[in-house]
Amino acid sequence: MTRQYFTTDIARHIWDTKYRYRVGNVIHDRTVADTWQRIACALAGTERKDREHWEQHFCGVLEGFKFLPGGRIQAGAGTHHKVTLLNCFVMGIIEDSMDSIFDNLKEGALTMQQGGGVGYDFSTLRPYGTRARTTGSIASGPVSFMRIWDSMCATLLQHRA
């Protein structure tokens, strides 16, 4: 049944590795239709009335790839994983202080840990070569802190299943 939905090996591979629900060696979504049913059930679970009606409606919309929700919804809805169902987050302002820089780094790491993508504006950090008011030292600039973010992101992404 699953083979009929995929015309290429890469499409089948992406569903199998990114969106098929499994815990260890236990596969919960045996088919793409199972994936649609899982998502539809999770979405209908938020309805106050007529959940069964909405589950059937949502499943009908998903069936045949007529509509596909964001990847985080496909990967996380109806699973027991503690993940976000939102793909991307525009994060808060990074103030030009070590506390703010590393508080934002932690917030970004926790967001990514739950599957969300993060976006930051580093233009708030003082440019390379300018003098820091409190310590008198020379600022390393925003790019040096971007490298820290890059390392954090790479570390977390290499452990995603």
DSSP file (Angstrom, degrees, kcal/mol; ACC not computed):
  #  RESIDUE AA STRUCTURE BP1 BP2  ACC     N-H-->O    O-->H-N    N-H-->O    O-->H-N    TCO  KAPPA ALPHA  PHI   PSI    X-CA   Y-CA   Z-CA
    1    1 A M    >         0   0    0      0, 0.0     3,-0.5     0, 0.0     4,-0.4   0.000 360.0 360.0 360.0 -42.3    0.0    0.0    0.0
    2    2 A T  G >>  +     0   0    0      1,-0.2     3,-1.5     2,-0.2     4,-0.6   0.870 360.0  63.3 -65.2 -36.8    2.8    2.5    0.9
    3    3 A R  G >4 S+     0   0    0      1,-0.3     3,-1.1     2,-0.2    -1,-0.2   0.837  92.9  63.3 -59.7 -33.8    4.6    1.8   -2.4
    4    4 A Q  G <4 S+     0   0    0     -3,-0.5    -1,-0.3     1,-0.2    -2,-0.2   0.751 100.2  53.7 -64.0 -22.6    1.7    3.2   -4.4
    5    5 A Y  G <4 S+     0   0    0     -3,-1.5     2,-0.5    -4,-0.4    -1,-0.2   0.657 102.2  63.7 -86.6 -15.8    2.1    6.7   -2.8
    6    6 A F    <<  -     0   0    0     -3,-1.1    -1,-0.1    -4,-0.6     3,-0.0  -0.931  48.7-179.8-117.4 127.4    5.8    7.1   -3.7
    7    7 A T  S    S+     0   0    0     -2,-0.5     2,-0.3     1,-0.0    -1,-0.1   0.541  73.7  46.2 -97.9  -9.0    7.2    7.3   -7.2
    8    8 A T  S  > S-     0   0    0      1,-0.1     4,-1.7     0, 0.0     5,-0.1  -0.949  76.4-127.6-132.7 154.5   10.8    7.6   -6.1
    9    9 A D  H  > S+     0   0    0     -2,-0.3     4,-2.5     1,-0.2     5,-0.1   0.864 109.7  57.2 -64.4 -36.5   13.0    5.9   -3.6
   10   10 A I  H  > S+     0   0    0      2,-0.2     4,-2.5     1,-0.2    -1,-0.2   0.892 104.7  51.1 -66.2 -38.5   14.0    9.2   -2.0
   11   11 A A  H  > S+     0   0    0      2,-0.2     4,-2.2     1,-0.2    -1,-0.2   0.930 112.3  46.3 -62.7 -44.8   10.4   10.1   -1.3
   12   12 A R  H  X S+     0   0    0     -4,-1.7     4,-2.5     1,-0.2    -2,-0.2   0.898 112.2  51.9 -63.1 -41.1    9.8    6.7    0.4
   13   13 A H  H  X S+     0   0    0     -4,-2.5     4,-2.5     2,-0.2     5,-0.3   0.907 108.3  50.4 -63.5 -43.1   13.1    7.1    2.4
   14   14 A I  H  X>S+     0   0    0     -4,-2.5     4,-2.8     2,-0.2     5,-0.8   0.931 112.2  46.8 -63.5 -45.5   12.1   10.6    3.7
   15   15 A W  I  X>S+     0   0    0     -4,-2.2     5,-2.1     1,-0.2     4,-1.3   0.947 114.7  48.3 -58.9 -46.5    8.7    9.4    4.9
   16   16 A D  I  <5S+     0   0    0     -4,-2.5    -2,-0.2     1,-0.2    -1,-0.2   0.868 122.0  32.1 -63.5 -38.6   10.4    6.3    6.5
   17   17 A T  I  <5S+     0   0    0     -4,-2.5    -1,-0.2    -5,-0.2    -2,-0.2   0.768 131.1  27.1 -93.8 -26.4   13.1    8.3    8.3
   18   18 A K  I  <5S+     0   0    0     -4,-2.8    -3,-0.2    -5,-0.3    -2,-0.1   0.804 130.5  21.4-105.8 -36.5   11.4   11.6    9.0
   19   19 A Y  I  <<S+     0   0    0     -4,-1.3     2,-0.3    -5,-0.8    -3,-0.2   0.608  89.2 100.4-118.0 -15.3    7.7   11.1    9.4
   20   20 A R  S   <S-     0   0    0     -5,-2.1     2,-0.6    -6,-0.2    12,-0.1  -0.592  73.1-125.0 -74.6 131.5    7.0    7.5   10.1
   21   21 A Y        +     0   0    0     -2,-0.3     7,-2.7     2,-0.0     8,-1.4  -0.673  44.7 151.7 -85.4 122.4    6.3    7.0   13.8
   22   22 A R  E     -A   27   0A   0     -2,-0.6     2,-0.5     5,-0.2     5,-0.2  -0.992  34.2-154.6-145.3 150.7    8.5    4.5   15.5
   23   23 A V  E >  S-A   26   0A   0      3,-2.4     3,-2.2    -2,-0.3     2,-0.3  -0.952  73.0 -50.1-126.1 108.9    9.9    3.9   19.0
   24   24 A G  T 3  S-     0   0    0     -2,-0.5     0, 0.0     1,-0.3     0, 0.0  -0.489 124.6 -19.0  62.3-125.1   13.1    2.0   18.8
   25   25 A N  T 3  S+     0   0    0     -2,-0.3     2,-0.6    -3,-0.1    -1,-0.3   0.441 115.1 102.7 -92.1  -1.0   12.4   -1.1   16.7
   26   26 A V  E <   -A   23   0A   0     -3,-2.2    -3,-2.4     2,-0.0     2,-0.6  -0.754  59.0-156.8 -89.5 118.8    8.6   -0.8   17.1
   27   27 A I  E     +A   22   0A   0     -2,-0.6    -5,-0.2    -5,-0.2     3,-0.1  -0.847  16.6 176.5 -97.7 121.4    7.0    0.7   14.0
   28   28 A H  S    S+     0   0    0     -7,-2.7     2,-1.0    -2,-0.6    -6,-0.2   0.794  73.3  57.9 -92.2 -33.4    3.6    2.3   14.6
   29   29 A D        +     0   0    0     -8,-1.4    -1,-0.2     1,-0.2     6,-0.1  -0.810  58.3 169.4 -99.0  94.6    2.9    3.7   11.1
   30   30 A R  S    S+     0   0    0     -2,-1.0     2,-0.3    -3,-0.1    -1,-0.2   0.810  70.0  19.2 -74.4 -28.3    3.1    0.6    8.9
   31   31 A T  S  > S-     0   0    0     -3,-0.2     4,-1.4     1,-0.1     3,-0.1  -0.849  83.1-107.2-134.0 168.6    1.7    2.6    5.9
   32   32 A V  H  > S+     0   0    0     -2,-0.3     4,-2.5     1,-0.2     5,-0.2   0.877 121.3  59.5 -63.1 -37.3    1.3    6.2    4.8
   33   33 A A  H  > S+     0   0    0      1,-0.2     4,-2.4     2,-0.2    -1,-0.2   0.866 101.8  53.9 -59.6 -35.5   -2.4    5.8    5.6
   34   34 A D  H  > S+     0   0    0      2,-0.2     4,-2.5     1,-0.2    -1,-0.2   0.891 107.1  51.2 -63.7 -39.2   -1.4    5.0    9.2
   35   35 A T  H  X S+     0   0    0     -4,-1.4     4,-2.4     2,-0.2    -2,-0.2   0.937 110.7  47.8 -63.3 -46.6    0.6    8.2    9.3
   36   36 A W  H  X S+     0   0    0     -4,-2.5     4,-2.9     1,-0.2     5,-0.2   0.909 112.0  50.4 -59.7 -42.0   -2.4   10.2    8.0
   37   37 A Q  H  X S+     0   0    0     -4,-2.4     4,-2.6     2,-0.2    -1,-0.2   0.903 109.9  50.3 -64.1 -41.4   -4.7    8.5   10.6
   38   38 A R  H  X S+     0   0    0     -4,-2.5     4,-2.1     2,-0.2    -2,-0.2   0.935 114.1  44.2 -61.4 -47.3   -2.2    9.3   13.4
   39   39 A I  H  X S+     0   0    0     -4,-2.4     4,-2.6     2,-0.2     5,-0.2   0.940 114.1  49.4 -63.9 -47.5   -2.1   13.0   12.4
   40   40 A A  H  X S+     0   0    0     -4,-2.9     4,-2.7     1,-0.2     5,-0.2   0.896 110.7  50.4 -60.6 -41.9   -5.8   13.3   11.9
   41   41 A C  H  X S+     0   0    0     -4,-2.6     4,-1.5    -5,-0.2    -1,-0.2   0.913 111.6  48.0 -63.1 -42.8   -6.6   11.7   15.3
   42   42 A A  H  < S+     0   0    0     -4,-2.1     4,-0.3    -5,-0.2    -2,-0.2   0.914 114.0  46.2 -65.1 -43.2   -4.2   14.0   17.0
   43   43 A L  H >< S+     0   0    0     -4,-2.6     3,-1.3     1,-0.2     4,-0.2   0.915 112.9  49.2 -66.8 -42.5   -5.6   17.1   15.3
   44   44 A A  H >< S+     0   0    0     -4,-2.7     3,-1.9     1,-0.3    -1,-0.2   0.777  96.0  74.4 -66.9 -25.4   -9.2   16.0   16.0
   45   45 A G  T 3< S+     0   0    0     -4,-1.5    -1,-0.3     1,-0.3    -2,-0.2   0.672  90.2  57.5 -62.6 -16.1   -8.3   15.4   19.6
   46   46 A T  T <  S+     0   0    0     -3,-1.3    -1,-0.3    -4,-0.3     2,-0.2   0.579  84.7 102.3 -89.7 -10.3   -8.3   19.2   20.2
   47   47 A E    <   -     0   0    0     -3,-1.9     4,-0.1    -4,-0.2     3,-0.1  -0.499  63.0-150.0 -75.7 141.3  -11.9   19.6   19.0
   48   48 A R  S    S+     0   0    0     -2,-0.2     2,-0.3     1,-0.1     3,-0.1   0.825  79.4  27.9 -77.6 -32.9  -14.5   20.0   21.7
   49   49 A K  S    S+     0   0    0      1,-0.2     5,-0.2     2,-0.1    -1,-0.1  -0.911 117.8  12.2-130.3 154.6  -17.3   18.4   19.7
   50   50 A D     >  +     0   0    0     -2,-0.3     4,-2.4     1,-0.1     5,-0.2   0.852  61.8 167.0  54.3  45.0  -17.6   15.8   17.0
   51   51 A R  H  > S+     0   0    0      1,-0.2     4,-2.8     2,-0.2     5,-0.2   0.889  74.7  53.0 -58.2 -40.0  -14.1   14.5   17.3
   52   52 A E  H  > S+     0   0    0      2,-0.2     4,-2.2     1,-0.2    -1,-0.2   0.918 108.9  49.6 -63.1 -42.6  -14.8   11.4   15.2
   53   53 A H  H  > S+     0   0    0      1,-0.2     4,-2.5     2,-0.2    -2,-0.2   0.938 113.6  46.0 -58.4 -47.8  -16.3   13.6   12.4
   54   54 A W  H  X S+     0   0    0     -4,-2.4     4,-3.3     2,-0.2     5,-0.3   0.869 109.0  55.1 -67.4 -36.1  -13.2   15.9   12.4
   55   55 A E  H  X S+     0   0    0     -4,-2.8     4,-2.5    -5,-0.2    -1,-0.2   0.941 111.5  44.4 -61.3 -45.6  -10.8   12.9   12.5
   56   56 A Q  H  X S+     0   0    0     -4,-2.2     4,-2.3     2,-0.2    -2,-0.2   0.911 114.9  49.4 -63.8 -41.9  -12.5   11.5    9.3
   57   57 A H  H  X S+     0   0    0     -4,-2.5     4,-1.8     2,-0.2    -2,-0.2   0.949 113.0  45.6 -62.2 -49.7  -12.5   15.0    7.8
   58   58 A F  H  X S+     0   0    0     -4,-3.3     4,-2.0     1,-0.2    -2,-0.2   0.900 112.6  51.2 -61.9 -41.0   -8.8   15.6    8.5
   59   59 A C  H  X S+     0   0    0     -4,-2.5     4,-2.5    -5,-0.3    -1,-0.2   0.904 108.3  52.4 -64.0 -39.9   -7.9   12.2    7.3
   60   60 A G  H  < S+     0   0    0     -4,-2.3    -1,-0.2     1,-0.2    -2,-0.2   0.858 108.9  50.1 -62.6 -35.7   -9.7   12.8    4.1
   61   61 A V  H  < S+     0   0    0     -4,-1.8     6,-0.8     1,-0.2     5,-0.2   0.874 114.5  43.9 -70.2 -37.3   -7.9   16.0    3.5
   62   62 A L  H >< S+     0   0    0     -4,-2.0     3,-2.0     4,-0.2     4,-0.3   0.843  90.5 105.4 -74.9 -33.9   -4.5   14.3    4.1
   63   63 A E  G >< S+     0   0    0     -4,-2.5     3,-1.1     1,-0.3     4,-0.1  -0.156  90.1  10.8 -53.9 135.3   -5.3   11.3    2.0
   64   64 A G  G 3  S-     0   0    0      1,-0.2    -1,-0.3     2,-0.1    -2,-0.1   0.647 123.2 -80.3  71.2  14.8   -3.6   11.2   -1.3
   65   65 A F  G <  S+     0   0    0     -3,-2.0    -1,-0.2     2,-0.2    -2,-0.2   0.793  85.4 145.9  62.2  29.6   -1.4   14.1   -0.3
   66   66 A K  S <  S+     0   0    0     -3,-1.1     2,-0.3    -4,-0.3    -4,-0.2   0.862  78.5   9.0 -63.4 -33.1   -4.2   16.6   -1.0
   67   67 A F        -     0   0    0     -6,-0.8    -1,-0.3    -5,-0.2    -2,-0.2  -0.988  68.8-167.2-145.6 136.9   -2.8   18.6    1.9
   68   68 A L        -     0   0    0     -2,-0.3     3,-0.1    -3,-0.2    -6,-0.0  -0.986  14.5-144.3-125.2 123.1    0.3   18.2    3.9
   69   69 A P        -     0   0    0      0, 0.0     5,-0.1     0, 0.0    -2,-0.0  -0.233  47.5 -62.8 -72.0 172.7    0.9   20.0    7.2
   70   70 A G    >>  -     0   0    0      1,-0.1     4,-2.1    15,-0.1     3,-0.6  -0.099  52.3-107.2 -54.0 155.2    4.3   21.2    8.2
   71   71 A G  H 3> S+     0   0    0      1,-0.3     4,-2.5     2,-0.2     5,-0.2   0.826 118.0  56.7 -57.1 -36.6    7.0   18.6    8.7
   72   72 A R  H 3> S+     0   0    0      2,-0.2     4,-2.2     1,-0.2     5,-0.3   0.868 107.3  49.6 -66.8 -34.5    7.0   19.0   12.5
   73   73 A I  H <> S+     0   0    0     -3,-0.6     4,-2.3    12,-0.3    -2,-0.2   0.931 112.4  47.6 -66.6 -45.2    3.3   18.2   12.6
   74   74 A Q  H  < S+     0   0    0     -4,-2.1    -2,-0.2     1,-0.2    -1,-0.2   0.888 118.2  41.4 -62.3 -38.5    3.8   15.1   10.4
   75   75 A A  H  < S+     0   0    0     -4,-2.5    -1,-0.2    -5,-0.2    -2,-0.2   0.807 129.1  24.5 -79.7 -29.7    6.7   14.0   12.6
   76   76 A G  H >< S+     0   0    0     -4,-2.2     3,-2.0    -5,-0.2     5,-0.2   0.753  85.1 106.1-112.9 -27.6    5.2   14.8   16.0
   77   77 A A  T 3< S+     0   0    0     -4,-2.3   -35,-0.1    -5,-0.3     3,-0.1  -0.351  95.8   8.0 -64.0 128.8    1.4   14.8   16.0
   78   78 A G  T 3  S+     0   0    0      1,-0.3    -1,-0.3    -2,-0.1     2,-0.2   0.553 104.9 111.9  80.5   7.6    0.0   11.8   17.7
   79   79 A T  S <  S-     0   0    0     -3,-2.0    -1,-0.3     2,-0.2    -3,-0.1  -0.572  74.0-125.0-101.0 172.3    3.3   10.5   19.0
   80   80 A H  S    S+     0   0    0     -2,-0.2     2,-0.2    -3,-0.1    -3,-0.1   0.236  72.7 119.3 -99.0  12.4    4.5   10.3   22.6
   81   81 A H  S    S-     0   0    0     -5,-0.2     2,-1.5     1,-0.1    -2,-0.2  -0.556  70.9-125.1 -78.2 142.1    7.6   12.3   21.8
   82   82 A K        +     0   0    0     -2,-0.2     2,-0.3     2,-0.0    -1,-0.1  -0.695  62.8 133.6 -87.1  88.3    8.0   15.6   23.6
   83   83 A V        -     0   0    0     -2,-1.5     2,-0.3    -7,-0.1    32,-0.2  -0.875  58.0-106.2-133.7 163.1    8.4   17.8   20.5
   84   84 A T        -     0   0    0     30,-2.9    -8,-0.1    -2,-0.3    -7,-0.1  -0.639  13.7-149.6 -85.9 150.6    7.1   21.0   19.1
   85   85 A L  S    S+     0   0    0     -2,-0.3     2,-0.4    -9,-0.1   -12,-0.3   0.284  73.9  90.7-100.5   8.7    4.6   21.0   16.2
   86   86 A L        -     0   0    0    -14,-0.2    31,-0.2     1,-0.1    -2,-0.1  -0.871  64.5-152.4-106.1 138.2    5.9   24.2   14.8
   87   87 A N  S    S+     0   0    0     -2,-0.4    30,-3.0     1,-0.2     2,-0.3   0.934  71.1  22.1 -74.3 -47.4    8.7   24.3   12.2
   88   88 A C  E     -b  117   0B   0     28,-0.2     2,-0.4     2,-0.0    30,-0.2  -0.921  55.4-163.3-133.7 148.0   10.4   27.6   12.8
   89   89 A F  E     -b  118   0B   0     28,-1.9    30,-1.9    -2,-0.3     2,-0.8  -0.995  15.2-147.3-131.1 128.1   10.8   30.2   15.5
   90   90 A V  E     -b  119   0B   0     -2,-0.4    30,-0.2    28,-0.2    28,-0.1  -0.867  36.9-143.5 -88.6 113.4   12.0   33.8   15.2
   91   91 A M        -     0   0    0     28,-2.6     3,-0.1    -2,-0.8    30,-0.1  -0.175  16.1 -86.6 -82.5 170.9   13.7   34.1   18.5
   92   92 A G        -     0   0    0      1,-0.2    29,-0.4    28,-0.1     2,-0.3   0.066  56.9 -68.8 -69.0 179.8   13.9   37.1   20.8
   93   93 A I        -     0   0    0     27,-0.1     2,-0.8     1,-0.1    -1,-0.2  -0.526  39.6-139.2 -74.3 132.4   16.4   40.0   20.8
   94   94 A I        -     0   0    0     27,-0.6     2,-0.1    -2,-0.3     7,-0.1  -0.842  21.7-148.6 -91.0 110.1   19.9   39.2   21.7
   95   95 A E        -     0   0    0     -2,-0.8     2,-2.5     1,-0.1     6,-0.2  -0.425  28.4-100.1 -76.6 157.7   21.1   42.1   23.9
   96   96 A D  S    S+     0   0    0     28,-0.2     2,-0.3    -2,-0.1    -1,-0.1  -0.400  89.9  95.2 -81.2  65.3   24.7   43.1   23.8
   97   97 A S  S  > S-     0   0    0     -2,-2.5     4,-2.7     1,-0.1     5,-0.2  -0.986  79.9-120.5-149.8 152.6   25.7   41.3   27.0
   98   98 A M  H  > S+     0   0    0     -2,-0.3     4,-2.5     1,-0.2     5,-0.3   0.892 113.7  54.8 -61.5 -40.1   27.1   37.9   27.9
   99   99 A D  H  > S+     0   0    0      1,-0.2     4,-2.3     2,-0.2    -1,-0.2   0.951 112.3  42.4 -58.5 -49.5   24.1   37.0   30.0
  100  100 A S  H  > S+     0   0    0      2,-0.2     4,-2.5     1,-0.2     5,-0.2   0.909 112.9  53.6 -65.1 -42.4   21.7   37.7   27.1
  101  101 A I  H  X S+     0   0    0     -4,-2.7     4,-1.8     1,-0.2    -1,-0.2   0.941 115.9  37.6 -58.3 -49.2   23.9   36.0   24.5
  102  102 A F  H  X S+     0   0    0     -4,-2.5     4,-2.0     2,-0.2    -1,-0.2   0.771 112.7  56.4 -81.6 -24.5   24.1   32.7   26.5
  103  103 A D  H  X S+     0   0    0     -4,-2.3     4,-2.4    -5,-0.3    -1,-0.2   0.914 111.1  46.2 -64.4 -42.8   20.5   32.8   27.7
  104  104 A N  H  X S+     0   0    0     -4,-2.5     4,-2.5     2,-0.2    -2,-0.2   0.869 109.5  54.1 -67.2 -36.9   19.5   33.1   24.0
  105  105 A L  H  X S+     0   0    0     -4,-1.8     4,-2.4    -5,-0.2    -1,-0.2   0.930 110.4  46.9 -61.0 -45.1   21.9   30.2   23.1
  106  106 A K  H  X S+     0   0    0     -4,-2.0     4,-2.5     2,-0.2     5,-0.2   0.925 111.6  50.4 -62.6 -45.3   20.2   28.0   25.8
  107  107 A E  H  X S+     0   0    0     -4,-2.4     4,-2.0     1,-0.2    -1,-0.2   0.902 111.7  48.7 -60.6 -41.1   16.7   29.0   24.6
  108  108 A G  H  X S+     0   0    0     -4,-2.5     4,-2.6     2,-0.2    -1,-0.2   0.907 110.3  50.9 -64.4 -42.0   17.7   28.1   21.1
  109  109 A A  H  X S+     0   0    0     -4,-2.4     4,-2.3     1,-0.2    -2,-0.2   0.910 111.1  47.8 -63.3 -42.6   19.2   24.8   22.1
  110  110 A L  H  X S+     0   0    0     -4,-2.5     4,-1.1     2,-0.2    -1,-0.2   0.877 112.2  50.0 -67.1 -36.7   16.1   23.8   24.0
  111  111 A T  H  <>S+     0   0    0     -4,-2.0     5,-2.1    -5,-0.2     3,-0.5   0.928 113.1  45.9 -65.4 -45.2   13.9   24.8   21.1
  112  112 A M  H ><5S+     0   0    0     -4,-2.6     3,-2.1     1,-0.2    -2,-0.2   0.853 103.6  63.4 -66.9 -34.4   16.0   22.8   18.7
  113  113 A Q  H 3<5S+     0   0    0     -4,-2.3    -1,-0.2     1,-0.3    -2,-0.2   0.845 104.0  48.9 -57.5 -33.6   16.0   19.8   21.1
  114  114 A Q  T 3<5S-     0   0    0     -4,-1.1   -30,-2.9    -3,-0.5    -1,-0.3   0.283 130.1 -96.1 -92.4  11.0   12.3   19.6   20.6
  115  115 A G  T < 5S+     0   0    0     -3,-2.1    -3,-0.2     1,-0.3     2,-0.2   0.392  79.6 132.8  98.7  -2.8   12.6   19.8   16.8
  116  116 A G      < -     0   0    0     -5,-2.1    -1,-0.3    -6,-0.2     2,-0.3  -0.498  50.6-130.3 -82.9 151.6   12.1   23.5   16.1
  117  117 A G  E     -b   88   0B   0    -30,-3.0   -28,-1.9    -2,-0.2     2,-0.4  -0.712  23.8-147.0 -93.2 152.2   14.2   25.6   13.9
  118  118 A V  E     -b   89   0B   0     -2,-0.3     2,-0.4   -30,-0.2   -28,-0.2  -0.920  12.7-167.5-126.0 147.3   15.5   28.9   15.2
  119  119 A G  E     -b   90   0B   0    -30,-1.9   -28,-2.6    -2,-0.4     2,-0.3  -1.000  11.7-176.0-133.3 134.8   16.3   32.3   13.6
  120  120 A Y        -     0   0    0     -2,-0.4     2,-0.6   -30,-0.2   -27,-0.1  -0.892  25.2-136.9-129.0 155.8   18.2   35.1   15.3
  121  121 A D    >   +     0   0    0    -29,-0.4   -27,-0.6    -2,-0.3     3,-0.5  -0.957  19.3 179.8-110.9 110.2   19.2   38.7   14.5
  122  122 A F  G >   +     0   0    0     -2,-0.6     3,-1.8     1,-0.2    -1,-0.1   0.386  57.7  98.4 -91.3   3.4   22.8   39.2   15.6
  123  123 A S  G 3   +     0   0    0      1,-0.3    -1,-0.2    19,-0.0    -2,-0.0   0.631  70.0  70.8 -69.6 -10.7   23.0   42.8   14.5
  124  124 A T  G <  S+     0   0    0     -3,-0.5     2,-0.3   -30,-0.1    -1,-0.3   0.629  80.7  91.1 -78.5 -13.0   22.4   43.9   18.1
  125  125 A L  S <  S-     0   0    0     -3,-1.8   -29,-0.1     1,-0.1   -30,-0.0  -0.644  90.4-101.5 -87.1 141.3   25.9   42.7   19.1
  126  126 A R        -     0   0    0     -2,-0.3    15,-0.2    15,-0.1     3,-0.1  -0.238  45.6 -98.5 -62.1 146.6   28.7   45.3   18.9
  127  127 A P    >   -     0   0    0      0, 0.0     3,-1.6     0, 0.0    14,-0.3  -0.162  46.1 -82.4 -65.6 156.8   30.9   45.0   15.9
  128  128 A Y  T 3  S+     0   0    0     12,-0.3    12,-0.2     1,-0.2     3,-0.1  -0.307 113.2  22.3 -54.7 135.8   34.3   43.3   15.9
  129  129 A G  T 3  S+     0   0    0     10,-2.5    -1,-0.2     1,-0.3     2,-0.2   0.321  89.0 124.6  89.5  -7.6   37.1   45.5   17.2
  130  130 A T    <   -     0   0    0     -3,-1.6     9,-3.6     9,-0.1     2,-0.3  -0.539  66.2-105.7 -84.8 155.7   35.0   48.0   19.3
  131  131 A R  B     -C  138   0C   0      7,-0.2     2,-0.3    -2,-0.2     7,-0.2  -0.619  26.6-126.8 -84.4 134.3   35.8   48.5   22.9
  132  132 A A     >  -     0   0    0      5,-3.5     4,-1.7    -2,-0.3    -1,-0.0  -0.631  13.9-141.2 -78.1 134.7   33.4   46.9   25.5
  133  133 A R  T  4 S+     0   0    0     -2,-0.3    -1,-0.1     1,-0.2    -2,-0.0   0.920  93.6  41.3 -63.5 -46.6   32.2   49.5   28.0
  134  134 A T  T  4 S+     0   0    0      1,-0.2    -1,-0.2     2,-0.0    -2,-0.0   0.862 129.4  22.4 -77.6 -35.8   32.2   47.4   31.2
  135  135 A T  T  4 S-     0   0    0      2,-0.1    -2,-0.2     0, 0.0    -1,-0.2   0.661  89.1-131.4-106.6 -18.7   35.5   45.5   30.7
  136  136 A G     <  +     0   0    0     -4,-1.7    -3,-0.1     1,-0.3    -2,-0.0   0.474  63.2 133.2  79.6   0.3   37.5   47.7   28.4
  137  137 A S        -     0   0    0     -6,-0.1    -5,-3.5     1,-0.1     2,-0.5  -0.292  65.1 -98.1 -79.6 170.0   38.2   44.6   26.3
  138  138 A I  B     -C  131   0C   0     -7,-0.2    -7,-0.2    -3,-0.1    -1,-0.1  -0.773  39.6-117.7 -92.8 129.6   37.9   44.5   22.5
  139  139 A A        -     0   0    0     -9,-3.6   -10,-2.5    -2,-0.5    -9,-0.1  -0.356   8.2-148.1 -68.5 141.7   34.7   42.9   21.2
  140  140 A S        -     0   0    0    -12,-0.2     4,-0.5     1,-0.2   -12,-0.3   0.592  44.6-129.1 -84.9 -12.0   35.0   39.8   19.1
  141  141 A G    >>  -     0   0    0    -14,-0.3     4,-0.9   -15,-0.2     3,-0.5   0.050  27.0 -69.0  86.2 165.5   31.9   40.8   17.1
  142  142 A P  H 3> S+     0   0    0      0, 0.0     4,-2.1     0, 0.0     3,-0.3   0.815 122.8  64.7 -64.8 -32.5   28.7   39.0   16.1
  143  143 A V  H 3> S+     0   0    0      1,-0.2     4,-1.7     2,-0.2    -2,-0.1   0.885  97.7  55.6 -62.3 -37.5   30.3   36.5   13.7
  144  144 A S  H <> S+     0   0    0     -3,-0.5     4,-0.9    -4,-0.5    -1,-0.2   0.878 110.4  45.7 -62.5 -35.5   32.3   34.9   16.6
  145  145 A F  H  X S+     0   0    0     -4,-0.9     4,-2.0    -3,-0.3    -1,-0.2   0.814 105.5  60.2 -77.0 -29.3   29.0   34.3   18.4
  146  146 A M  H  X S+     0   0    0     -4,-2.1     4,-2.8     1,-0.2    -2,-0.2   0.869 100.6  56.5 -61.4 -34.8   27.4   33.0   15.3
  147  147 A R  H  X S+     0   0    0     -4,-1.7     4,-2.2     2,-0.2    -1,-0.2   0.866 104.1  52.2 -65.1 -35.6   30.0   30.3   15.3
  148  148 A I  H  X S+     0   0    0     -4,-0.9     4,-2.4     2,-0.2    -2,-0.2   0.936 111.4  46.9 -64.1 -45.6   29.0   29.2   18.8
  149  149 A W  H  X S+     0   0    0     -4,-2.0     4,-3.1     1,-0.2     5,-0.2   0.924 110.4  53.2 -59.9 -44.8   25.3   28.9   17.6
  150  150 A D  H  X S+     0   0    0     -4,-2.8     4,-2.5     1,-0.2    -1,-0.2   0.907 109.8  47.6 -58.7 -43.1   26.5   27.0   14.5
  151  151 A S  H  X S+     0   0    0     -4,-2.2     4,-2.3     2,-0.2    -1,-0.2   0.908 112.4  49.2 -64.8 -42.1   28.4   24.5   16.8
  152  152 A M  H  X S+     0   0    0     -4,-2.4     4,-2.4     2,-0.2     5,-0.2   0.942 112.9  47.4 -61.9 -47.1   25.3   24.1   19.0
  153  153 A C  H  X S+     0   0    0     -4,-3.1     4,-2.9     1,-0.2     5,-0.2   0.927 112.3  48.9 -61.3 -45.7   23.0   23.5   16.1
  154  154 A A  H  X S+     0   0    0     -4,-2.5     4,-1.7    -5,-0.2    -1,-0.2   0.894 110.5  51.8 -61.8 -40.4   25.4   21.0   14.5
  155  155 A T  H  < S+     0   0    0     -4,-2.3     4,-0.4     1,-0.2    -1,-0.2   0.927 114.7  41.4 -62.6 -45.9   25.7   19.2   17.8
  156  156 A L  H >< S+     0   0    0     -4,-2.4     3,-1.1     1,-0.2    -2,-0.2   0.892 112.8  53.3 -70.4 -39.8   22.0   18.9   18.2
  157  157 A L  H >< S+     0   0    0     -4,-2.9     3,-1.2     1,-0.3    -1,-0.2   0.817  99.5  62.0 -68.3 -29.6   21.2   18.1   14.6
  158  158 A Q  T 3< S+     0   0    0     -4,-1.7    -1,-0.3     1,-0.2    -2,-0.2   0.672 105.1  49.3 -70.9 -13.1   23.7   15.2   14.5
  159  159 A H  T <  S+     0   0    0     -3,-1.1    -1,-0.2    -4,-0.4     2,-0.2   0.352  82.6 115.2-107.0   6.0   21.6   13.4   17.2
  160  160 A R    <         0   0    0     -3,-1.2   -47,-0.0    -4,-0.2    -3,-0.0  -0.529 360.0 360.0 -74.4 140.9   18.2   13.8   15.6
  161  161 A A              0   0    0     -2,-0.2    -1,-0.1  -143,-0.1    -4,-0.0   0.449 360.0 360.0 -91.1 360.0   16.5   10.6   14.6
